[in-house]
Amino acid sequence: MAQNKRLIKILIWILGFFVVAGVIAQILFTQKVKDALENDLPENISLEYDALSTNVIFGKIALKGVELRTGTFDLESTRIQVSGLHYISLLRKGDIIISELLVVAPFFRLQDKEKDQKANPSKGASDKSILLEKCTIQNGRLEVFRETTDSLHVKIEDIDLKLTEVSFSKQTETQAMPMTFASYQLDTEKGYYDLGALEYLQWDNLYLDSEKGHIKTFVLRSKYSKKELSRKLTVEHDHYDLVIDSLSLKQPNFGFDTARPKLHLALLQVKEPKIDVYRDKLLPDDTRHKKLYNQTLRDLDFDLQIDSIEVAEGEVSYQERLEADVVPERLRFTDVSATILNLHSKGNGTVSADINAQLMGDGPLNLNWSFDPMITTNEFLVTGSLSNFDSAKINPFLRTNMKAEVKGTINQMYFTFSGHELESVGDMKMNYDQFEFLVLKKDRLGVNKLLTTVVNLFTNNGKRTEDDGFRYGHYVVQRDTEKSFFNYLWLNVKEGLVETVAGNGKKK
């Protein structure tokens, strides 16, 4: 019995020792955390919080009502909690390993520094590393402001982010993002991205992980109405209104662990894109050199590789204002679908695009376009076809843009042209019926019979053809380098039409 009492006393003393030691450790741990938060932070960081709680046994630190401010970064959060601090690695090597970092309802506010002001990795930085086995942000908000103008650059709402195996070390300092992680899951609601003085991006929902992603209701728009934009411009600039119902991504890779930014996708699906482009030609021309897409891709400052892009149920419309008192009509392409393969900026091989649409909702149009971004002469090849097109469908556009109308049906039209930065060579063949040009009067209220007669003297109405029923045209086009690739494309189609309809129509 006496031996049992002695054993109980020993156990009580041991238990009491551990309780006292635990209380002392808890007090010392709490005080150590307070001292570190008050004295060990860099001078440019101001930290305030409403309450601090710790648990030395579980390595837990929690702050409530947090406000952290630096010169370019502010953070407010209802709760920031660190759990599972690994003491052994901290005591042996000074490395910090944390089981979980949880940030609840944070509001991040950043100043977006200019690229040339980006800080370089500090010399003599510590060799110690930080590992967060799990990092979670719940219901966050982000606002990024431009440093020079203090205007809103990025705004994202309802951010939920999960990262695993997040590592900060001396080796990660030189990367585009100075950390590595094993996996991620990002889910946000409304987002806004300012593209500069004239346009912005917006979306309703965005989800991304390492295997897939989607963006719902993606918008690119001009900030101003067409009239307001024209008043603000000194040279012509297109007015955009693009709405995409949804974007789906497969196997996204953003290259966070590389020195150069990169975006690689196995597949990008674009559903129901609708774009309306308006150009005010009464403004002075923008005489800067316009890059072809070969060079545009080649000059990107990040590594882009999209294996396949699929576009479905799209619509494109284009307006040109040529006269102050004339409302321009639209050139429309409906039922647009496309497959684009091997789109890249630093890779290998040919980029190819196969595009199908209905011209003015009537004639099936096909366009195949291919080029290699790595060929510095910017060579390209385009083939296409148009069939069963009632040419009168395009008259509203021709009436406002060219003071002309056409009659007749294009049964079949095929064209091929290839070129480079300055010149292209092409061939066209057409089978058409009762083709006729009508030149309108200046007020567009009637036909200029004299000019119409003269024009049609040089135009074949489709009766005189080769034995296969087609008329042929061969042409050469000089590119205007102050205009875009699509102007280059239009020049080739227009010259092909003129040579086929007004030329001798013979096959070469």
BELHUFEN-V510392 format. One record per helix or strand of 3 or more residues. SS is the DSSP state (hx for helix, st for strand). FROM is the first residue (numbers start at 1). LEN is the number of residues. If there is no record, write none. Layout:
# BELHUFEN-V510392
{{SS/FROM/LEN} {SS/FROM/LEN}}
This chain:
# BELHUFEN-V510392
{{hx/2/38} {st/46/3} {st/51/5} {st/60/10} {st/73/13} {hx/87/6} {st/96/9} {st/107/6} {hx/115/3} {st/130/17} {st/152/17} {hx/170/3} {st/183/6} {st/191/4} {st/199/5} {st/205/5} {st/212/11} {hx/226/7} {st/239/12} {st/262/4} {st/267/14} {hx/293/6} {st/303/19} {st/331/14} {st/351/9} {st/363/9} {st/380/11} {hx/391/12} {st/404/16} {st/423/18} {hx/449/9} {st/471/8} {hx/485/18}}
